[in-house]
Amino acid sequence: MGRTEIAPESLEIVTGGALGFDPDASGTYTMRCEFSGECYPGITLANVMETAKFGASIPNTPEGEQQIIAWAKARNYI
């Protein structure tokens, strides 16, 4: 099976629940949370993609945002 890459400039439109991912100068990404206002810098592209995949099925609510944050923290992504 082939592999599909996502262009880094497309990451600004990737959302999972209430999350946005902004590129950092160091080549990683900062996860910005819409509801809580929390920010998590230094996330690798691979972890952004996993977080976005998980978050795709989570409701876009404050509770959903917290569920995604807890999931990402449990995996040391943030």
C-alpha positions as CSV (number, residue, x, y, z in Angstrom):
1,M,0.0,0.0,0.0
2,G,1.3,3.5,-0.9
3,R,2.0,6.2,1.5
4,T,0.4,9.6,1.3
5,E,2.2,12.7,2.7
6,I,0.4,15.8,3.9
7,A,1.9,19.0,2.9
8,P,3.1,21.0,5.9
9,E,1.3,24.1,4.7
10,S,-2.0,22.1,4.8
11,L,-1.7,21.5,8.5
12,E,-3.3,24.8,9.3
13,I,-6.6,23.3,8.1
14,V,-6.2,20.1,10.0
15,T,-8.5,20.0,13.0
16,G,-9.3,17.4,15.5
17,G,-12.1,18.4,17.8
18,A,-11.2,22.0,18.7
19,L,-7.5,21.9,17.9
20,G,-5.3,23.8,15.4
21,F,-1.6,23.1,14.6
22,D,0.8,25.9,13.8
23,P,4.3,25.3,12.4
24,D,7.2,26.4,14.7
25,A,10.5,27.8,13.5
26,S,12.2,24.6,14.8
27,G,10.3,22.3,12.4
28,T,7.7,21.1,15.0
29,Y,4.2,22.3,15.6
30,T,2.3,24.1,18.3
31,M,-1.1,22.7,19.2
32,R,-3.6,25.4,20.0
33,C,-6.8,24.6,21.8
34,E,-9.9,26.6,20.8
35,F,-12.0,26.3,24.0
36,S,-9.3,26.2,26.8
37,G,-6.8,28.5,25.1
38,E,-4.0,26.1,26.0
39,C,-1.0,25.7,23.8
40,Y,1.4,22.8,23.5
41,P,4.6,23.5,21.5
42,G,7.2,21.1,20.1
43,I,4.9,18.5,18.6
44,T,6.4,16.4,15.8
45,L,4.6,16.0,12.5
46,A,4.0,12.3,13.2
47,N,2.3,13.1,16.5
48,V,0.3,15.9,14.9
49,M,-1.1,13.4,12.4
50,E,-1.9,10.8,15.1
51,T,-3.6,13.4,17.2
52,A,-5.6,14.7,14.2
53,K,-6.7,11.1,13.4
54,F,-7.8,10.5,16.9
55,G,-9.5,13.8,17.2
56,A,-11.4,13.4,13.9
57,S,-14.1,11.3,15.7
58,I,-14.3,13.5,18.8
59,P,-17.1,16.1,19.1
60,N,-16.0,19.8,18.7
61,T,-16.9,20.7,22.3
62,P,-14.9,21.7,25.4
63,E,-15.3,18.2,26.7
64,G,-14.1,16.7,23.4
65,E,-11.1,19.0,23.5
66,Q,-10.2,17.8,27.0
67,Q,-10.6,14.2,25.8
68,I,-8.1,14.8,23.0
69,I,-5.7,16.5,25.3
70,A,-5.8,13.7,27.8
71,W,-5.3,11.1,25.0
72,A,-2.2,13.0,23.6
73,K,-0.8,13.5,27.1
74,A,-1.1,9.7,27.8
75,R,1.0,9.0,24.8
76,N,3.6,11.8,25.6
77,Y,2.7,13.6,22.4
78,I,2.2,16.8,24.4
